[in-house]
Amino acid sequence: MNVTEPRFIVMKGKQVATTIWKRAVSGKVAVDRGGLVGESRIARSMCDADDHALSFYPHEHYAHWQRELGCEDFPYGQFGENLTCSGLLETEVHLGDVWRCGEVVVRVRQPRLPCAKLDARMGRRFAGRFLRSRRVGFLTSVLAPGQVAAGDLLELVERDPDEPTVDDLFRLTQLDTWDAEGLAHLLESRWLPEPWRELVAHKWELARDAEGWHGLRPLQVVERQPQSEQVVSLWLACPRGKPLAPFLPGQYVMVAWRPGPDDSVLRRPYALTSDPRDLSRYRISVARVPAGALQSDRPAGVVSSALHDVVRPGDTLLVAAPRGHTTLAAVTTPCRGLLFLSEGIGAATVLPLLREWARRFSQVPAVHLHVASAAAQVALFGELSPVEGTALRRIVMVRDGVEGAAAEGDGGAGVPAALRAASLRAQVQDLAAGAEHVFVAGSSEFVDEVSSFLRDAASQLHVERFGELR
């Protein structure tokens, strides 16, 4: 048992009272329907007071936080709980469970949600990390008052195994808000408190109506495939084996990456380079961006370097649903021609577009012009061989002034003849004259450069800018 040591802390320049500091006691403590007798409740909860009379926190989590934070042993009550328990994990305790502890009988009502006062108690930014860990504990109502003491056994009195667990409710409302099926199951619970029911219903409507999925979804890295020294492909799948959302060739997903446990999330787009007919997993292809290479208020190279150097199979990434308008949706037949322009990793956007062209529009003449900083930097080009045909022409241009740049000739490894980029304007304008649609993928600088060449062209222009976000 842990009783309150009331304190005042400073939050946003104001003194605020808090009861989150607790100290362990060994003697018996009286409990009524409002919780520990004599203990005041300062913070309001989203539920009635009777639904959060007592807070429980599993002692099993203490060791995790001591390792995670590099701290010595924590005293009981470190996380502001009334009762530090053992054997009642959030993944095993169900909503509506009835437990006896000493003379007291309680019913499990809801997960505990962290607040900024937990930061003050821990002496660091901690509430966000606490939430993401899903090691949050739970709150109960009191069915039978009485006395309870440290060492009293916890006895399960009643359980409906069809009810969701505490972790189910917390995970689906705070983290996995994309899971419409899981949220619908929560709404079937007879023990879901009404404020939670309103929250779940709202999130379920968002998830149900979302294109792809709502918010960020955890996907597991199941395969890592280097494409070149600077490009790696990652295969991503749902860790619970559910199919992924449909996407169109040319679309991308946004990956959210947190450099450190207390850092803000960085979001970066990466082209989907897998077959859209296989929704068991996605493939993204990532080019390493040198630190400081981009002029932006976002740090450059942080995410791409992490995906290259840190992320391995078994790791989980948070990913937004596929999006993007650089697709073949606007192409109809007859069509006088298609022009695909890419720079660097922009080839990852063009690759699925060319596959789709081969499946649906192979009778339409198509040209793919790729600009690289060196002839060797044409990752994924080996995969273009199966889509080549009499109606597809491919060109690689190498930027001037790059040491070791190839001259005209065979670039090897399935790479077509490499040309100097000094003639890029002339090449683009000449090729665009025979194209009804032009697709451009690459850095903002490349997109702006090429777009300026096409101001007077009659072609429909479709662009995807990646550079400033990688």
Beta strands, then each sheet from edge to edge (+ up, - down):
strand 1: 2-4
strand 2: 7-11
strand 3: 14-18
strand 4: 22-24
strand 5: 29-32
strand 6: 35-36
strand 7: 54-58
strand 8: 83-85
strand 9: 98-101
strand 10: 104-111
strand 11: 138-144
strand 12: 146-148
strand 13: 154-158
strand 14: 216-226
strand 15: 231-237
strand 16: 252-257
strand 17: 266-271
strand 18: 282-287
strand 19: 316-320
strand 20: 338-343
strand 21: 366-372
strand 22: 392-398
strand 23: 418-420
strand 24: 437-442
strand 25: 460-465
sheet 1: 1+ 4-
sheet 2: 2+ 3-
sheet 3: 6+ 5- 12+
sheet 4: 8+ 7+ 11- 10+ 9- 13+
sheet 5: 17+ 16- 19+ 14- 15+ 18-
sheet 6: 23+ 22+ 21+ 20+ 24+ 25+
end
